[in-house]
Amino acid sequence: MFCHACIVQQHACLPLHRIEEWTGSFFRCTILKSLGMRVQLGHNPGHQCHNPCPSSENNFVVINISGIQEIALDFCGCEICWYPTTTTDPQTAATFNVLEHYHLLSFESKVSAYEFYHSLARHSDNTGLSPIKDRYSAFMCMVCEWQHLWQLRCSGRGHDPTGANGTNSGELAVLCPACPHPGKNLPDGWESAPPSIRWLYALFITIDVNFHLKCKAVSSDEVDPGLNTGWAYFVEETKYKEYLSVQAGEKQEHSICVSHNAVNMANTKSACGLAAMGVGTVDCAHHEFKLLTGVGDLQKGEKYLNMDYFVFSALIGFTATMLNISYDIACQWSKKLWTRMDSMLAHLHVLHDAMQIHYFIPKFHIGAHIAACQTMFLWNLARFVGRTDREAPECRWANINRVASSMKEMGPGSRCDTLDDHFGDWNWKKVTMFGRTLKCKMEDALEGTIQPVLLDEWRLEVEAWEEDNTKPNPFDSRVASITQAAVRAQLVELEAQELEAGNDCSLHADVSPSILISSGIELEDQQQRLKYDIANVSLHLTDKQREAITNRTNTLQRQIDLWISIQELYMPIVSALCLLVNSNASAMDAVLKPQHCHLYLPSSIDTHLHCDQQLLQHEWELQHAQAHNALNELCSHLCLRSHMYKFKDKNLHGQAASTRAQNLIAHVEAKKDAGVEKYRCAHRALESLSGRLDKVGWEVSLRSLRSKDVRPMGDFVGGHTQGTGMISWIWLATSVDTGRFENDHVQDCIHIEWCKAHAHAAQWSEEVQLLLEEMRCMLVFLQWQADWWCEHANLHVLEKPSNQEGLQAYAHCQAALHCAMHGSFQALWSAQVIMTSSNKIDAFGDYLGTSSQVERWFKALTSTDKATWSIFVAVFGGRWPPIMIAEKTKAEYKRELLDHALQEEDVGKKMTLYNRECWTHVAWAAKAQQLATDAGIDQSASMIWQVHSKLPDIVKDLLKDEEYNTWAYFMKAVTELKGSRLAEKQEQHL
């Protein structure tokens, strides 16, 4: 323990330490201010200023990571790492340490300033006995200014003579180093590169909105102005709101694809009490970066008006000749995009005439669109896009949504600045992880790159459609599907034709034979649904549930009674069958159970009983369509169930979410089971009718459905995998006209699947090229940024030498940081099998002959031609096309095999083969085995005895008289002959 004077002297350099004072019975917390300590700024510890200026009212508070403390402070105009709340007469300061600590915590844990400040207050005093001065508002002001200054410093504004006021739009944003930036990471002449190369310099963007990031109408731009003012990711508010006020009366078109809420309900969303309903963003689709000036508030729903502004505001910061845009409603939004641009502000106009623009829908959202959109806007089927899902915003929202609850209470300026700060941190973390990210992507791409079977006709169809989308789409099925609705329509048309010809077979004014059978099949379906619902009701029914079941039972009974009364006109035998059943019914059967009532459709009547041939034919056609409908429903439910299981395993956690998901999956499972029963019922009817109508061949496509057949396309049974297993026949049972052969059915399915596989294989190859280009862009951009910092080290001259040294040191530190990242990424990527393109191309040049024609061509190449290895290979192939080799046919190999003779005078001698000495008969056998393989007969006994008969007698005498089933067995017998024995025989023969 020390006295007061010693404690004050010892803590001259530690003014924020917390002290405990001995009271005589225990230690109690106290502060150095109460012991008489004063902190003098601008002088060494222990030295006093000759003209100290005490803080106002001697009431200065410091917010530090160790707590919130009062100190006695004297100013001297000198510097210390404390950040004051005001520049004149400050009452509060925060250490740089606590501001940096909170800054990182807000990024990683999403802690709010309120929670952080009050945790410091409790750290200072957790009893409430020593009141702490409330400096929360002051702390909030310091945090906002700190965030803004941090962005200015990291973007190098302090090194620019124009300072913060000279900041241009979007200059504080962290750029994506792998995206195309002319003059920074693109080679010279990239604009004039051929399309097969220029796609590597394409810009990929994706658009999305987030309605979690709301903002309440608690302040205004005048009361809470933003500090960044369009310098980072948010658009400049003043121009943006002026544009919205001018275009406020414009109505949005309704979607003609499906009922997109984002389009059709954009004008109906409630915005009561909100200054902004959410945020719209434009991201880099390939690397998940927020783009500069591509973020803005949505005042009322997801309108084209807002999203157009964000897109064009982001695009003016880029120069690109190819643009790929991903948006979950791209099919509708893209229709009049450029017409809408003409009515926008002049500075947002993008020169798009010479730009190739393609629109896509993200993979997760594509399933909600109509079939035409699913092939026209699908990433998986496009050319020159590589492999990615383009769901970048969805990944980002999961990170930022954790601050939504605290940000909705902020003023408009503070909220935009805070979101800018979080978006900047997200982009910077992406930069630091680029090394590992691109390495993992490259490993996946190399694993997924495959070579498809070259089926010329289908390949040419795909390539023709890729070049011209007006050509027939190879991904659309060319087979007309069978549905019950279509069959009903055909039967009605046939009956209409019979009426015109005067051949009316109807016995009822309103119900024709086809309508009778169709209604009967529908009643059977209702019976099955009622059976299932009654079997799955709870043990203790509520009055409402009991009423619903009773109403359905009564309705079904009335429909069946009406249908049977008409059925008796067409099928008189039904009356006798019903009487027989009723006479045998017991008292228990008297309870109303229409779900068990036998309907006596033509297929369910015994074959020895008479039934009208026309009714049999009608039921056959309807049941045939019913079977195809049931298979389509079954496949759809299997796909939906698989998707729900994957979504549940990946995204849902906790008992409540899992229980809800299981209930939904159980509902889909029940529909799947209903589809199975529906198909089996239709199949039994077809089996009964086929004998009476002499129908054959239908069992090929509509087989008996076993339990093991009901499985998703990617599931295999019996231990098989995707490479060895067969998909279930239900996925190949294409609904086509009965006049076509089953081979046509299967070929159509395979045709579509092959086209998709061809596109997928091409995309994996493109992904490898794209990743190599991104790695090159990344390294070039980091080097450019390092050079930029070095150039700016002395650009801004300050009066104080110490400040000038600080500017230079920070610039050189940033340059060294980017050089270190460059080296780290290059080492990480070079550790893989993949060499960098520059190394490969340089190695190629080392092997060229001096002053040769190819060396002169190589030296004349531009940097664009040598940008990546794949580009170089394409340019080389154009100048030096490969020469087609005239390959031998199998017949020619067979003739050569017969001419390949072992001469008798060579037996028992030695020769050199593959730089090794061996016997002549061994060398002969090796060549014969190779020729048999090239001729395609190595796995058979073909031509073995022809060759055997031409062997020298010495060799034939030593070979065993056996049958050789394969060439390998024959050649093994030859090579196992001992050379010394053959040499001995040769001497005896001579």
Secondary structure, 3 states (H helix, E strand, C coil): CCCHHHHHHHCCCCCCCCEEEECCCCEEEECHHHHCCEEECCCCCCCCCCCCEECHHHCEEEEECCEEEEEEEEECCCCCCEEECCCCCCCEEEEHHHHHHHHHHHHHCCCCHHHHHHHHHHHHCCCCCCCCCCCHHHHHHHHHHHHHHHHHHHCCHHHCCCCHHHCCCCCCCCCCCCCCCCCCCCCCCHHHCCHHHHHHHCEEEEEEEECCCCEECCCCCCCCCCCCCCCCCECCHHHHHHHHHHCCCCCCCCCCCCCCHHHHCCCCCCCCCEEECEEEEEEECCCCCEEEEEEEEECCCCCHHHHHHHHHHHHCCCCCCEEEEEECCHHHHCCCHHHHHHCCCHHHCCCCCCCEEEEEECCCCHHHCCHHHHHHCEHHHCCCCCCCCCCHHHHHHHHHHHHHHHHCCCCHHHHHHHHHHHHHHHHHHHHHCHHHHHHHHHHHHHHHCCCCCCCHHHHHHHHHHHHCCCCCCCCCCCCCCCCHHHHHHHHHHHHHHHHHCCCCCCCCCCCCHHHHHHHHHHHHHHHHHHHHHHHCCCCCCCHHHHHHHHHHHHHHHHHHHHHHHHHHHHCCHHHHHHHHHHHHCCHHHHCCCHHHCCCCCHHHCCCCCCCCHHHHHHHHHHHHHHHHHHHHHHHHHHHHHHHHHHHHHHHCCCHHHHHHHHHHHHHHHHHHHHHHHHHHHHHHHHHHHHHHHCCCCHHHCCCCCCHHHCCCCCCCCCCCCCCCCCCCHHHCCCCCCCCCCHHHHHHHHHHHHHHHHHHHHHHHHHHHHHHHHHHHHHHHHHHHHHHHHHHHCCCCCCCCHHHHHHHHHHHHHHHHHHHHHHHHHHHHHHCCCCCCHHHHHHHHHHCCCCCCHHHHHHHCCCCCCCCCHHHHHHHHHHHCCCCCCCCCCHHHHHHHHHHCCCCHHHCCCEEEECCEEEEHHHHHHHHHHHHHHHHCCCCCCCCHHHHHHCCCHHHHHHCCCCCCCCHHHHHHHHHCCCHHHHHHHHHHHC
